[in-house]
């Protein structure tokens, strides 16, 4: 019985270590646009300012009428 508990504890520690190492991946903060994002913009899509003052494309979402 003691051997089973030890094996379960080791498995739990390994699973916790794997989960914590994967949770640390990536960068904190907002996403950064690609360097040439401004040059690839479609001029036919109108631009609007969002709540942070940045210009973003005005692309309606299909669920917008429900909001």
PyMOL commands that set and color helices and strands:
alter all, ss='L'
color gray80, all
select helices_A, chain A and resi 2-23+64-66
alter helices_A, ss='H'
color red, helices_A
select strands_A, chain A and resi 47-49+55-57
alter strands_A, ss='S'
color yellow, strands_A
deselect
rebuild
show_as cartoon
